Amino acid sequence: MYGFDISPTHAVSTQGFKGIYAGLVMVEAKCIEVDKAQKSETDVKLNNKQWQALIALHSTLLHGYHDFFLASQHPTASSSLKRLGAKYYMPGRMWKRGIDAFLELLRHRLPDSLEHMLTFIYLAYSMMALLYETVPAFATTWMECLGDLGRYRMAIEDDDLREREVWTSVSRRWYSKASDIVPETGRLYHHLAILSRPNALQQLFYYSKALSAPEPFDPTWESIMTLFDPLLGSDSQSSRLLPTDFAFIKAQGILFSGKLVDEYQAEVTSFLDKLDSHIGGTARYWMERGYQIAISNCCALLCWGKESSFIYQTIRPMKPNKKESQECYDARLIPDPNDYENAKALEQARILAEGTYHKVLSRVSDPNILPYVHSILVFHRYLSSYPAAMSLLEATFPWKLVATLLNSLLSSYGEYERIQSNKFPRLAKQLPRPLPEDFALRGLLWADKYFPSDWFSNDMIDDEEKYSEVASMTDERKERILWLGVSIAQHGKWLLYDEKSHQFSVPPRFEQDVDEDMPDVALVAQRLRSVHIL
């Protein structure tokens, strides 16, 4: 682009690299100036030649960035030169100044700019794909940029629904690949949530994960309301959702927003009343829905990562102040019993979670509930290492039902040494094959230390296969659930496991999970009254 040979077999001299960078900065400044001027002149229509000139200018800038990355990441480049890309956030500059600013300009000039926007999207996409192949040091950034470009292409396709779906799939694949590399990044789950429309339950799952990931994406607090608002403003008769999905997501929306709290009881009970028949009717399709509901409920129990959340305070403590004594720091980790708002939020979330536990776990012989069971046990195993956190949930978790289910699984299991071992149960001498819910749990705080370090290293599994269920997974899932049960039982507080009889039981205080004479509706109402919601 600037007269220097930057092929993979030729290094670039320091002087040559300075020339590349000087040319890049010059074109970058011109693009910023032109984009700013065009943004302020929205009433001036451009002709084809003017659009083509703008595209040519931005194409020159993209090639300048390409030359910069090839030169700075050349195998013979010095370590200091290789660090320049990250030091000056060059991948971000390329996206913001070279692509996104111009795409936004084109978007605001639609529909007149449609043809030119398509041209530039394809140009930028091919450039990002080239960088993905040739500059792997920033592979995650290139993946996310390719996902973003796919979303732009999808968003402007109004005529051809098939083409729109193709680009939705392309965008989803790139975001998913990026999340495999940085699973703790909530921003990627936010993008996947947007692409999940019209699957509302999957949207809720991804939005919840975006907020609850170790690196949460704060704009999700607003984006998630695009899912909740239509449900909070209508009744089930006007919704296209399944009745169970409508009730569950609306209940979550009430929890999240604090709106329509007087309708919370009705939505929870509606969901619980229909859940058993819904699981039976959807059969294997509920396996995916089960772990999405489980994870969404767990995120609600954590108040979606709010530091003021009672449970979140105990599992992800705030950093101590520099001048703070250890006593003051320790005191801050104890939830304030007078914090009514957070106490109410936790109790409301517990009501929904507890009702779901009882309905699902009562289907002891149904293998389709096992992904749900697996997911909630991963969560409670993590909390078992934080007694203060577990104390907030232990009374509403159906330990006796869990013990019954575990004993049912033991009836057809005989390799007791595997579930009694501290080692994660896995097949020896085989590439790891994660379960579908493993991918869903990956990146969440409470699954951080659950999986072996190489558990997701099998690159033979493509994106479409991740969430595919195969017959052999049932036995593996049963073993994993039993292993989790034994792991929790090692604390001797919530579950008990007898290594001689190979049976689970519960301490006396958990012998009675729920008053069996009290119907679900009355139970929920009683809990709601206990926190003065009714």
C-alpha positions as CSV (number, residue, x, y, z in Angstrom):
1,M,0.0,0.0,0.0
2,Y,2.8,2.4,0.9
3,G,5.5,1.0,-1.3
4,F,7.0,-1.5,1.2
5,D,7.3,-5.3,0.8
6,I,5.5,-6.8,3.8
7,S,4.9,-10.3,2.5
8,P,5.4,-13.1,5.1
9,T,8.9,-13.8,3.8
10,H,10.2,-10.2,4.1
11,A,10.8,-8.2,7.3
12,V,10.3,-4.5,7.4
13,S,13.0,-2.1,8.5
14,T,12.4,0.3,11.3
15,Q,12.4,3.1,8.8
16,G,9.9,1.2,6.6
17,F,7.6,0.6,9.6
18,K,7.6,4.3,10.4
19,G,6.6,5.0,6.9
20,I,3.7,2.6,7.1
21,Y,2.5,4.1,10.4
22,A,2.9,7.7,9.1
23,G,0.8,6.9,6.1
24,L,-1.8,5.2,8.3
25,V,-2.1,8.1,10.6
26,M,-2.5,10.5,7.7
27,V,-5.3,8.5,6.1
28,E,-6.9,7.9,9.5
29,A,-7.0,11.6,10.2
30,K,-8.6,12.3,6.8
31,C,-11.3,9.6,7.4
32,I,-12.2,11.1,10.8
33,E,-12.4,14.5,9.3
34,V,-14.6,13.4,6.4
35,D,-16.9,11.2,8.6
36,K,-17.4,14.1,11.0
37,A,-18.3,16.5,8.2
38,Q,-20.7,14.1,6.6
39,K,-22.4,13.4,10.0
40,S,-23.2,17.1,10.4
41,E,-24.5,17.4,6.8
42,T,-27.4,14.9,7.0
43,D,-29.6,16.9,4.6
44,V,-27.0,16.7,1.8
45,K,-27.5,13.7,-0.5
46,L,-24.4,12.2,-2.0
47,N,-24.2,10.8,-5.6
48,N,-22.7,7.5,-6.5
49,K,-19.2,9.0,-7.3
50,Q,-19.1,10.7,-3.9
51,W,-20.0,7.4,-2.1
52,Q,-17.4,5.6,-4.2
53,A,-14.8,8.1,-3.2
54,L,-15.6,7.7,0.5
55,I,-15.5,3.9,0.2
56,A,-12.1,4.2,-1.6
57,L,-10.8,6.4,1.2
58,H,-11.9,4.0,3.9
59,S,-10.5,1.1,1.9
60,T,-7.2,2.8,1.8
61,L,-7.3,3.1,5.6
62,L,-8.2,-0.6,6.1
63,H,-5.2,-1.6,3.9
64,G,-3.0,0.7,5.9
65,Y,-4.1,-1.1,9.1
66,H,-3.5,-4.4,7.4
67,D,0.0,-3.4,6.5
68,F,0.7,-2.2,10.0
69,F,-0.4,-5.5,11.5
70,L,1.6,-7.6,9.1
71,A,4.7,-5.5,9.7
72,S,4.4,-5.3,13.5
73,Q,3.5,-9.0,13.8
74,H,6.1,-10.3,11.4
75,P,8.1,-13.3,12.7
76,T,11.3,-11.3,12.6
77,A,9.9,-8.2,14.2
78,S,11.3,-7.2,17.6
79,S,9.3,-7.9,20.8
80,S,8.9,-4.2,21.3
81,L,7.5,-3.8,17.8
82,K,5.1,-6.7,18.3
83,R,3.7,-5.0,21.4
84,L,2.8,-1.8,19.6
85,G,-0.5,-3.2,18.3
86,A,-1.8,-4.0,21.8
87,K,-0.2,-1.0,23.5
88,Y,-1.9,1.5,21.3
89,Y,-5.1,-0.5,20.9
90,M,-4.7,-0.7,17.2
91,P,-7.4,-3.4,16.6
92,G,-9.9,-1.2,18.4
93,R,-8.8,1.8,16.4
94,M,-9.2,-0.1,13.2
95,W,-12.8,-1.1,14.1
96,K,-13.8,2.3,15.5
97,R,-12.2,4.6,13.0
98,G,-11.8,2.5,10.0
99,I,-15.1,0.6,9.9
100,D,-17.8,1.4,12.6
101,A,-17.8,5.2,12.1
102,F,-18.3,4.8,8.4
103,L,-21.0,2.1,8.8
104,E,-22.9,4.3,11.1
105,L,-22.8,7.1,8.6
106,L,-24.0,4.8,5.9
107,R,-26.8,3.4,8.2
108,H,-28.1,6.9,9.0
109,R,-28.3,7.6,5.2
110,L,-30.4,4.5,4.5
111,P,-32.1,3.7,2.2
112,D,-30.2,5.9,-0.2
113,S,-26.9,4.4,0.9
114,L,-28.0,0.7,0.9
115,E,-26.0,-0.4,-2.2
116,H,-22.8,1.3,-0.9
117,M,-23.3,0.0,2.6
118,L,-23.4,-3.6,1.2
119,T,-20.2,-2.9,-0.8
120,F,-18.4,-1.6,2.3
121,I,-19.6,-4.5,4.6
122,Y,-18.3,-7.1,2.1
123,L,-15.0,-5.1,1.8
124,A,-14.5,-4.9,5.6
125,Y,-15.6,-8.5,6.1
126,S,-13.0,-9.8,3.6
127,M,-10.3,-7.6,5.3
128,M,-11.2,-8.9,8.8
129,A,-11.2,-12.5,7.5
130,L,-7.8,-11.9,6.0
131,L,-6.4,-10.5,9.3
132,Y,-8.0,-13.5,11.2
133,E,-5.9,-15.8,9.0
134,T,-2.7,-13.8,9.0
135,V,-2.5,-12.0,12.3
136,P,-3.6,-14.6,15.0
137,A,-2.3,-12.5,17.9
138,F,-5.6,-10.6,17.8
139,A,-7.8,-13.5,16.8
140,T,-10.5,-12.8,19.4
141,T,-10.9,-9.2,18.3
142,W,-11.1,-10.2,14.6
143,M,-13.8,-12.8,15.5
144,E,-15.9,-10.2,17.3
145,C,-15.5,-7.7,14.5
146,L,-16.6,-10.4,12.0
147,G,-19.6,-11.0,14.2
148,D,-20.4,-7.3,14.3
149,L,-20.2,-7.1,10.5
150,G,-22.5,-10.1,10.2
151,R,-25.0,-8.3,12.4
152,Y,-24.8,-5.1,10.3
153,R,-25.4,-7.2,7.2
154,M,-28.3,-9.1,8.8
155,A,-29.9,-5.9,10.1
156,I,-30.2,-4.2,6.7
157,E,-31.7,-7.3,5.0
158,D,-35.4,-6.8,4.8
159,D,-36.4,-8.5,1.6
160,D,-34.7,-12.0,1.7
161,L,-35.5,-13.8,4.9
162,R,-33.2,-16.6,4.0
163,E,-30.3,-14.3,3.4
164,R,-31.0,-12.6,6.7
165,E,-30.9,-16.0,8.5
166,V,-27.6,-16.9,6.8
167,W,-26.0,-13.7,8.1
168,T,-27.5,-14.3,11.5
169,S,-25.9,-17.7,11.6
170,V,-22.6,-16.3,10.4
171,S,-22.6,-13.6,13.1
172,R,-23.6,-16.1,15.8
173,R,-20.8,-18.5,14.8
174,W,-18.1,-15.8,15.1
175,Y,-19.4,-14.6,18.6
176,S,-19.5,-18.2,19.7
177,K,-16.0,-18.8,18.6
178,A,-14.8,-15.7,20.4
179,S,-16.6,-16.7,23.6
180,D,-14.8,-20.0,23.5
181,I,-11.5,-18.1,23.8
182,V,-12.7,-15.5,26.4
183,P,-15.7,-17.2,28.1
184,E,-15.6,-14.7,30.9
185,T,-16.5,-11.8,28.6
186,G,-20.2,-10.9,29.1
187,R,-20.3,-8.6,26.0
188,L,-20.3,-11.7,23.7
189,Y,-23.3,-13.2,25.4
190,H,-25.1,-9.9,25.0
191,H,-24.5,-10.1,21.3
192,L,-25.7,-13.7,21.2
193,A,-28.8,-12.7,23.1
194,I,-29.7,-10.2,20.4
195,L,-29.2,-12.9,17.7
196,S,-31.4,-15.3,19.6
197,R,-34.7,-13.6,18.7
198,P,-37.4,-14.8,18.6
199,N,-36.4,-17.5,21.0
200,A,-37.2,-15.6,24.2
201,L,-36.0,-18.2,26.7
202,Q,-32.6,-18.4,25.0
203,Q,-32.5,-14.6,25.0
204,L,-33.1,-14.6,28.7
205,F,-30.4,-17.1,29.2
206,Y,-27.8,-15.2,27.3
207,Y,-28.8,-11.8,28.8
208,S,-28.5,-13.3,32.3
209,K,-25.1,-14.7,31.4
210,A,-23.9,-11.4,30.0
211,L,-24.7,-9.8,33.4
212,S,-23.4,-12.6,35.6
213,A,-20.1,-13.3,33.8
214,P,-16.9,-12.3,35.6
215,E,-16.6,-9.4,33.1
216,P,-20.2,-8.3,32.9
217,F,-21.5,-6.1,30.0
218,D,-23.3,-3.2,31.7
219,P,-25.3,-2.1,28.6
220,T,-27.2,-5.4,29.1
221,W,-29.1,-3.7,32.0
222,E,-30.9,-1.7,29.3
223,S,-31.0,-4.2,26.5
224,I,-32.7,-6.9,28.5
225,M,-35.7,-4.7,28.9
226,T,-36.4,-5.1,25.2
227,L,-37.2,-8.6,26.1
228,F,-39.2,-7.9,29.3
229,D,-41.1,-4.7,28.4
230,P,-43.5,-6.4,25.9
231,L,-44.4,-9.0,28.5
232,L,-44.8,-6.5,31.3
233,G,-47.1,-4.5,29.2
234,S,-49.4,-7.2,27.9
235,D,-51.3,-10.4,28.9
236,S,-50.7,-13.9,27.8
237,Q,-53.5,-13.7,25.2
238,S,-51.5,-11.3,23.1
239,S,-48.2,-13.1,23.4
240,R,-46.9,-15.6,20.9
241,L,-44.9,-17.4,23.5
242,L,-45.7,-20.7,25.0
243,P,-47.7,-20.2,28.3
244,T,-44.9,-21.6,30.4
245,D,-42.3,-19.4,28.7
246,F,-44.5,-16.3,29.0
247,A,-45.1,-16.9,32.8
248,F,-41.4,-17.7,33.5
249,I,-39.9,-14.8,31.6
250,K,-42.5,-12.4,32.9
251,A,-41.8,-13.5,36.5
252,Q,-38.1,-12.9,35.8
253,G,-38.9,-9.5,34.3
254,I,-40.8,-8.5,37.5
255,L,-37.8,-9.6,39.6
256,F,-35.4,-7.7,37.4
257,S,-37.4,-4.5,36.9
258,G,-39.4,-4.3,40.2
259,K,-42.5,-3.5,38.1
260,L,-45.9,-5.1,38.5
261,V,-44.9,-6.8,41.7
262,D,-48.6,-7.5,42.5
263,E,-48.6,-9.9,39.5
264,Y,-45.6,-11.9,40.6
265,Q,-47.6,-14.5,42.5
266,A,-49.9,-15.2,39.5
267,E,-47.0,-15.6,37.1
268,V,-45.0,-17.9,39.4
269,T,-48.0,-20.1,40.1
270,S,-49.0,-20.1,36.4
271,F,-45.5,-21.3,35.5
272,L,-45.4,-24.0,38.2
273,D,-48.9,-25.2,37.4
274,K,-48.0,-25.8,33.8
275,L,-44.4,-26.9,34.2
276,D,-44.9,-30.7,34.8
277,S,-47.1,-31.2,31.8
278,H,-44.8,-29.0,29.7
279,I,-41.8,-31.1,30.5
280,G,-43.7,-34.3,29.7
281,G,-45.0,-32.8,26.5
282,T,-41.7,-31.5,25.2
283,A,-39.7,-34.6,26.2
284,R,-36.1,-34.3,24.9
285,Y,-36.6,-30.8,23.8
286,W,-36.8,-29.8,27.4
287,M,-33.2,-30.9,28.0
288,E,-31.9,-27.6,26.5
289,R,-34.7,-25.6,28.0
290,G,-34.0,-27.1,31.4
291,Y,-30.5,-25.9,31.7
292,Q,-31.4,-22.5,30.4
293,I,-34.1,-22.2,33.1
294,A,-31.7,-23.4,35.7
295,I,-29.0,-21.0,34.8
296,S,-31.4,-18.1,34.5
297,N,-32.8,-18.8,38.0
298,C,-29.2,-19.0,39.4
299,C,-28.4,-15.6,37.9
300,A,-31.6,-14.2,39.5
301,L,-30.5,-15.6,42.9
302,L,-27.3,-13.6,42.4
303,C,-29.4,-10.5,41.4
304,W,-27.6,-10.7,38.1
305,G,-24.2,-9.9,39.5
306,K,-25.1,-6.8,41.5
307,E,-22.5,-6.3,44.2
308,S,-25.2,-5.4,46.7
309,S,-26.7,-8.9,46.3
310,F,-26.6,-10.8,49.5
311,I,-25.2,-14.0,47.9
312,Y,-22.9,-12.1,45.5
313,Q,-21.3,-10.3,48.4
314,T,-20.2,-13.6,49.9
315,I,-18.8,-15.3,46.8
316,R,-17.2,-12.3,45.1
317,P,-16.2,-10.0,47.9
318,M,-15.6,-6.3,47.3
319,K,-11.9,-5.2,47.3
320,P,-10.7,-3.8,50.6
321,N,-10.0,-0.1,50.7
322,K,-6.4,0.8,51.2
323,K,-6.9,2.4,54.6
324,E,-9.5,-0.1,55.8
325,S,-8.9,-2.4,58.7
326,Q,-9.4,-6.1,58.3
327,E,-12.3,-6.0,60.8
328,C,-14.1,-3.3,58.7
329,Y,-13.5,-5.3,55.5
330,D,-14.9,-8.5,57.1
331,A,-17.9,-6.6,58.3
332,R,-18.7,-5.4,54.8
333,L,-18.9,-9.0,53.6
334,I,-21.8,-9.8,56.0
335,P,-25.2,-8.9,54.4
336,D,-27.1,-6.2,56.3
337,P,-30.2,-7.8,57.7
338,N,-31.9,-4.3,57.5
339,D,-31.3,-4.1,53.8
340,Y,-34.9,-4.7,52.9
341,E,-34.7,-4.2,49.2
342,N,-32.0,-6.8,48.7
343,A,-33.6,-9.2,51.2
344,K,-36.9,-8.9,49.2
345,A,-35.1,-9.5,45.9
346,L,-33.5,-12.6,47.2
347,E,-36.7,-14.0,48.7
348,Q,-38.6,-13.4,45.5
349,A,-35.9,-15.2,43.5
350,R,-35.9,-18.1,46.0
351,I,-39.6,-18.5,45.6
352,L,-39.3,-19.0,41.8
353,A,-36.2,-21.2,42.1
354,E,-37.7,-23.4,44.9
355,G,-40.9,-24.0,43.0
356,T,-39.0,-25.0,39.9
357,Y,-36.8,-27.4,42.0
358,H,-39.8,-29.2,43.4
359,K,-41.6,-29.5,40.1
360,V,-38.6,-30.8,38.1
361,L,-37.0,-33.0,40.8
362,S,-40.3,-34.8,41.4
363,R,-39.9,-36.3,37.9
364,V,-37.3,-38.8,39.3
365,S,-37.4,-41.3,36.4
366,D,-37.3,-38.7,33.6
367,P,-33.8,-38.5,32.0
368,N,-34.8,-35.2,30.3
369,I,-34.5,-33.3,33.6
370,L,-30.9,-34.3,34.1
371,P,-29.3,-31.3,32.3
372,Y,-31.3,-29.1,34.7
373,V,-30.2,-31.2,37.7
374,H,-26.6,-31.1,36.6
375,S,-26.7,-27.3,36.3
376,I,-28.2,-26.6,39.7
377,L,-25.8,-29.0,41.4
378,V,-22.8,-27.2,39.8
379,F,-24.2,-24.0,41.3
380,H,-24.8,-25.5,44.8
381,R,-21.5,-27.3,44.8
382,Y,-19.7,-24.0,44.3
383,L,-21.8,-22.4,47.1
384,S,-20.9,-25.2,49.4
385,S,-17.5,-23.7,49.7
386,Y,-19.1,-20.5,50.9
387,P,-21.1,-21.3,54.1
388,A,-22.4,-17.8,54.4
389,A,-23.8,-18.0,50.9
390,M,-25.3,-21.5,51.3
391,S,-27.0,-20.4,54.6
392,L,-29.1,-18.0,52.5
393,L,-30.4,-20.8,50.3
394,E,-30.1,-24.1,52.2
395,A,-33.6,-23.9,53.7
396,T,-35.4,-23.6,50.3
397,F,-33.4,-26.2,48.4
398,P,-35.1,-29.6,48.3
399,W,-32.2,-31.7,49.6
400,K,-34.4,-34.7,50.3
401,L,-35.7,-34.8,46.7
402,V,-32.1,-34.5,45.5
403,A,-31.1,-37.4,47.7
404,T,-34.0,-39.5,46.3
405,L,-33.0,-38.7,42.7
406,L,-29.3,-39.5,43.4
407,N,-30.3,-42.9,44.9
408,S,-32.4,-43.6,41.9
409,L,-29.3,-43.0,39.7
410,L,-27.2,-45.2,41.9
411,S,-29.5,-48.1,41.3
412,S,-28.0,-48.7,37.9
413,Y,-24.4,-47.5,38.7
414,G,-21.6,-49.6,40.1
415,E,-18.2,-47.7,39.6
416,Y,-18.4,-46.1,43.1
417,E,-14.7,-45.3,43.2
418,R,-15.1,-42.9,40.3
419,I,-17.8,-40.8,42.0
420,Q,-16.0,-41.0,45.4
421,S,-12.8,-39.6,43.8
422,N,-11.8,-35.9,44.0
423,K,-11.0,-36.1,40.3
424,F,-13.5,-34.9,37.7
425,P,-15.0,-38.1,36.2
426,R,-14.0,-38.4,32.6
427,L,-13.2,-41.1,30.0
428,A,-9.5,-41.9,29.9
429,K,-7.4,-41.6,26.7
430,Q,-10.2,-39.8,24.8
431,L,-10.6,-36.3,23.6
432,P,-13.0,-34.5,26.0
433,R,-16.6,-34.2,24.7
434,P,-18.4,-31.6,26.9
435,L,-22.1,-31.9,27.5
436,P,-24.3,-29.3,26.0
437,E,-24.9,-27.7,29.4
438,D,-21.1,-27.6,29.9
439,F,-20.9,-25.0,27.1
440,A,-23.8,-23.1,28.7
441,L,-22.2,-23.1,32.1
442,R,-18.7,-22.2,30.8
443,G,-17.7,-18.7,31.8
444,L,-20.0,-18.3,34.8
445,L,-18.4,-17.5,38.1
446,W,-19.7,-20.6,39.8
447,A,-18.5,-23.0,37.1
448,D,-15.0,-21.4,37.1
449,K,-13.2,-24.3,38.9
450,Y,-15.6,-27.1,38.0
451,F,-14.2,-28.2,34.6
452,P,-10.6,-29.5,34.0
453,S,-8.3,-27.0,32.3
454,D,-8.4,-28.9,29.1
455,W,-12.1,-29.7,29.1
456,F,-12.9,-27.5,26.1
457,S,-9.7,-28.2,24.1
458,N,-11.3,-30.4,21.5
459,D,-11.3,-28.3,18.4
460,M,-13.0,-31.1,16.4
461,I,-16.4,-30.0,17.8
462,D,-17.9,-27.3,15.6
463,D,-20.4,-24.7,16.8
464,E,-23.5,-26.7,15.6
465,E,-22.4,-29.8,17.5
466,K,-21.8,-28.1,20.9
467,Y,-25.5,-28.2,21.9
468,S,-26.3,-31.6,20.2
469,E,-27.3,-34.4,22.5
470,V,-26.0,-37.9,21.7
471,A,-27.1,-41.1,23.4
472,S,-23.9,-41.7,25.2
473,M,-24.2,-38.5,27.2
474,T,-27.0,-39.8,29.4
475,D,-24.7,-42.2,31.4
476,E,-21.9,-39.6,31.5
477,R,-24.4,-37.0,32.8
478,K,-25.7,-39.4,35.5
479,E,-22.1,-40.1,36.7
480,R,-21.3,-36.4,36.8
481,I,-24.5,-35.7,38.9
482,L,-23.5,-38.5,41.3
483,W,-20.0,-37.1,41.6
484,L,-21.4,-33.7,42.4
485,G,-23.7,-35.2,45.0
486,V,-20.8,-36.9,46.7
487,S,-18.7,-33.7,46.5
488,I,-21.4,-31.7,48.3
489,A,-21.9,-34.6,50.8
490,Q,-18.3,-34.3,51.8
491,H,-19.2,-31.2,53.8
492,G,-21.7,-33.2,55.8
493,K,-24.1,-30.4,56.1
494,W,-26.7,-30.7,53.4
495,L,-26.3,-34.2,51.8
496,L,-24.9,-37.3,53.4
497,Y,-23.4,-40.2,51.5
498,D,-22.7,-43.7,53.0
499,E,-19.7,-45.3,51.3
500,K,-20.6,-48.7,52.6
501,S,-24.3,-48.8,51.5
502,H,-23.7,-46.4,48.6
503,Q,-26.8,-44.4,49.5
504,F,-27.6,-40.7,49.9
505,S,-29.6,-39.2,52.7
506,V,-30.0,-35.8,54.4
507,P,-29.5,-34.5,57.9
508,P,-32.6,-34.5,60.1
509,R,-33.3,-30.8,59.6
510,F,-33.9,-31.4,55.9
511,E,-36.1,-34.5,56.2
512,Q,-39.2,-32.5,55.4
513,D,-38.7,-30.5,52.2
514,V,-42.1,-29.0,51.9
515,D,-45.5,-29.3,53.5
516,E,-47.1,-31.8,51.2
517,D,-50.6,-30.8,52.3
518,M,-50.0,-27.3,51.2
519,P,-50.7,-26.7,47.4
520,D,-48.2,-24.8,45.3
521,V,-50.3,-21.7,45.1
522,A,-50.7,-21.5,48.9
523,L,-47.0,-22.1,49.4
524,V,-46.0,-19.3,47.1
525,A,-48.5,-16.9,48.6
526,Q,-47.2,-17.7,52.1
527,R,-43.7,-16.9,51.1
528,L,-44.7,-13.7,49.4
529,R,-46.6,-12.6,52.5
530,S,-43.5,-13.3,54.6
531,V,-41.6,-10.5,52.8
532,H,-44.7,-8.2,52.8
533,I,-45.2,-8.4,49.0
534,L,-48.8,-9.3,49.4
